Amino acid sequence: MDKKIKEKRLIKRQQLKSYLQVYNRKTGKPIGYIVNLSSEGLRLVSNIPLLTHSVFEFRVKLPREVNGAKHIDFDALSCWCRPDVSPDSFDTGFKIVDAPEDLHNLVNGLTNYFSFKSESSSGTK
């Protein structure tokens, strides 16, 4: 029985062509990889199922310095977790908690940096 999950997000998430690794901000240990994101939330792929309805303290190390920052720290609430299509991997959906304006600006910059761009969206025909 295939159940459809109702789409609840208001802002479209961007698929990334390259993945950013996410770390536990307190321990420095890797948790997983961001595979899509918006200024409101993200989907993370990990090797273990993550606890749902919990707030995680994340750190993303940037591929290059952005506005003087080498990483982004933020908190996110896990909303759901399910097996990924890849064996031994799990997808977890997160809602970003109380994101400061700087984080929104950095997320927008990362979205532009990592997202696929179609010819029609770049102004060429």
C-alpha positions as a Markdown table, in Angstrom:
| # | Residue | x | y | z |
|---|---|---|---|---|
| 1 | Met | 0.0 | 0.0 | 0.0 |
| 2 | Asp | 1.6 | 3.3 | -1.2 |
| 3 | Lys | 0.7 | 6.3 | 0.9 |
| 4 | Lys | 1.3 | 9.8 | -0.4 |
| 5 | Ile | 2.8 | 12.2 | 2.0 |
| 6 | Lys | 1.0 | 15.6 | 2.0 |
| 7 | Glu | 3.3 | 18.4 | 1.0 |
| 8 | Lys | 3.3 | 20.9 | 3.8 |
| 9 | Arg | 6.2 | 23.2 | 2.9 |
| 10 | Leu | 5.4 | 26.7 | 1.7 |
| 11 | Ile | 8.8 | 27.4 | 0.1 |
| 12 | Lys | 10.1 | 25.1 | -2.7 |
| 13 | Arg | 13.3 | 23.2 | -1.8 |
| 14 | Gln | 16.2 | 23.2 | -4.2 |
| 15 | Gln | 17.8 | 19.9 | -5.3 |
| 16 | Leu | 21.5 | 20.2 | -4.9 |
| 17 | Lys | 24.0 | 18.9 | -7.5 |
| 18 | Ser | 26.6 | 18.6 | -4.8 |
| 19 | Tyr | 26.1 | 17.5 | -1.2 |
| 20 | Leu | 27.1 | 19.5 | 1.9 |
| 21 | Gln | 28.1 | 17.4 | 4.9 |
| 22 | Val | 26.4 | 18.3 | 8.2 |
| 23 | Tyr | 28.1 | 17.9 | 11.6 |
| 24 | Asn | 26.9 | 17.8 | 15.2 |
| 25 | Arg | 27.9 | 21.3 | 16.4 |
| 26 | Lys | 28.7 | 20.0 | 19.9 |
| 27 | Thr | 30.7 | 16.9 | 19.1 |
| 28 | Gly | 32.0 | 17.8 | 15.6 |
| 29 | Lys | 31.0 | 14.3 | 14.3 |
| 30 | Pro | 29.4 | 14.0 | 10.9 |
| 31 | Ile | 25.7 | 13.3 | 10.8 |
| 32 | Gly | 24.8 | 13.2 | 7.1 |
| 33 | Tyr | 24.5 | 15.2 | 3.9 |
| 34 | Ile | 22.0 | 17.9 | 2.9 |
| 35 | Val | 20.4 | 16.8 | -0.4 |
| 36 | Asn | 17.8 | 19.6 | -0.7 |
| 37 | Leu | 17.1 | 22.8 | 1.2 |
| 38 | Ser | 15.1 | 26.0 | 1.5 |
| 39 | Ser | 15.3 | 28.9 | 3.9 |
| 40 | Glu | 12.7 | 27.0 | 6.0 |
| 41 | Gly | 14.0 | 23.5 | 6.0 |
| 42 | Leu | 16.1 | 20.7 | 4.5 |
| 43 | Arg | 16.3 | 17.0 | 3.8 |
| 44 | Leu | 19.3 | 15.1 | 5.2 |
| 45 | Val | 20.6 | 11.7 | 4.2 |
| 46 | Ser | 22.4 | 9.7 | 6.9 |
| 47 | Asn | 23.7 | 6.2 | 7.6 |
| 48 | Ile | 21.5 | 5.8 | 10.7 |
| 49 | Pro | 17.8 | 6.7 | 11.4 |
| 50 | Leu | 17.6 | 10.0 | 13.3 |
| 51 | Leu | 15.2 | 10.7 | 16.2 |
| 52 | Thr | 12.1 | 12.6 | 15.1 |
| 53 | His | 10.5 | 15.5 | 16.8 |
| 54 | Ser | 13.9 | 16.5 | 18.3 |
| 55 | Val | 16.0 | 19.7 | 17.8 |
| 56 | Phe | 19.5 | 19.1 | 16.4 |
| 57 | Glu | 22.4 | 21.5 | 16.6 |
| 58 | Phe | 24.0 | 21.5 | 13.2 |
| 59 | Arg | 27.2 | 22.9 | 11.6 |
| 60 | Val | 27.8 | 23.0 | 7.9 |
| 61 | Lys | 31.3 | 23.7 | 6.8 |
| 62 | Leu | 31.2 | 25.9 | 3.7 |
| 63 | Pro | 33.2 | 24.9 | 0.6 |
| 64 | Arg | 34.6 | 28.4 | 0.6 |
| 65 | Glu | 34.4 | 31.5 | 2.9 |
| 66 | Val | 31.1 | 33.4 | 2.4 |
| 67 | Asn | 30.8 | 36.9 | 3.9 |
| 68 | Gly | 33.7 | 36.1 | 6.3 |
| 69 | Ala | 32.1 | 32.9 | 7.5 |
| 70 | Lys | 33.7 | 29.4 | 7.2 |
| 71 | His | 30.6 | 27.5 | 8.5 |
| 72 | Ile | 27.0 | 27.9 | 9.3 |
| 73 | Asp | 25.6 | 27.0 | 12.7 |
| 74 | Phe | 21.8 | 26.4 | 13.0 |
| 75 | Asp | 19.2 | 24.4 | 14.9 |
| 76 | Ala | 16.6 | 22.3 | 13.1 |
| 77 | Leu | 13.6 | 20.2 | 14.2 |
| 78 | Ser | 13.4 | 16.7 | 12.8 |
| 79 | Cys | 9.9 | 16.2 | 11.4 |
| 80 | Trp | 10.1 | 12.7 | 9.8 |
| 81 | Cys | 12.6 | 9.9 | 9.0 |
| 82 | Arg | 12.3 | 7.0 | 6.6 |
| 83 | Pro | 14.6 | 4.6 | 4.7 |
| 84 | Asp | 16.3 | 6.2 | 1.6 |
| 85 | Val | 16.3 | 4.5 | -1.8 |
| 86 | Ser | 20.0 | 3.7 | -1.2 |
| 87 | Pro | 20.6 | 0.7 | 1.0 |
| 88 | Asp | 21.7 | 1.5 | 4.5 |
| 89 | Ser | 20.7 | 5.2 | 4.2 |
| 90 | Phe | 17.9 | 7.2 | 5.8 |
| 91 | Asp | 16.2 | 10.5 | 4.8 |
| 92 | Thr | 15.2 | 12.9 | 7.5 |
| 93 | Gly | 13.1 | 16.1 | 6.9 |
| 94 | Phe | 13.9 | 19.1 | 9.1 |
| 95 | Lys | 12.4 | 22.5 | 9.8 |
| 96 | Ile | 15.0 | 25.2 | 10.5 |
| 97 | Val | 14.3 | 26.7 | 14.0 |
| 98 | Asp | 14.5 | 30.5 | 14.6 |
| 99 | Ala | 16.9 | 31.1 | 11.7 |
| 100 | Pro | 18.6 | 34.5 | 11.9 |
| 101 | Glu | 18.6 | 36.7 | 8.7 |
| 102 | Asp | 22.2 | 35.9 | 8.1 |
| 103 | Leu | 21.4 | 32.2 | 7.8 |
| 104 | His | 18.6 | 33.0 | 5.3 |
| 105 | Asn | 21.1 | 35.0 | 3.2 |
| 106 | Leu | 23.7 | 32.2 | 3.4 |
| 107 | Val | 21.1 | 29.5 | 2.5 |
| 108 | Asn | 20.1 | 31.6 | -0.6 |
| 109 | Gly | 23.7 | 32.0 | -1.6 |
| 110 | Leu | 24.3 | 28.2 | -1.1 |
| 111 | Thr | 21.2 | 27.5 | -3.1 |
| 112 | Asn | 22.5 | 29.6 | -6.0 |
| 113 | Tyr | 26.0 | 28.1 | -5.7 |
| 114 | Phe | 24.9 | 24.4 | -5.6 |
| 115 | Ser | 21.6 | 24.3 | -7.6 |
| 116 | Phe | 21.1 | 23.1 | -11.1 |
| 117 | Lys | 20.4 | 25.9 | -13.5 |
| 118 | Ser | 18.3 | 25.3 | -16.5 |
| 119 | Glu | 18.9 | 27.3 | -19.7 |
| 120 | Ser | 15.5 | 28.9 | -19.5 |
| 121 | Ser | 16.1 | 30.1 | -15.9 |
| 122 | Ser | 19.4 | 31.6 | -16.8 |
| 123 | Gly | 17.9 | 33.8 | -19.5 |
| 124 | Thr | 19.3 | 31.9 | -22.5 |
| 125 | Lys | 17.1 | 30.4 | -25.1 |
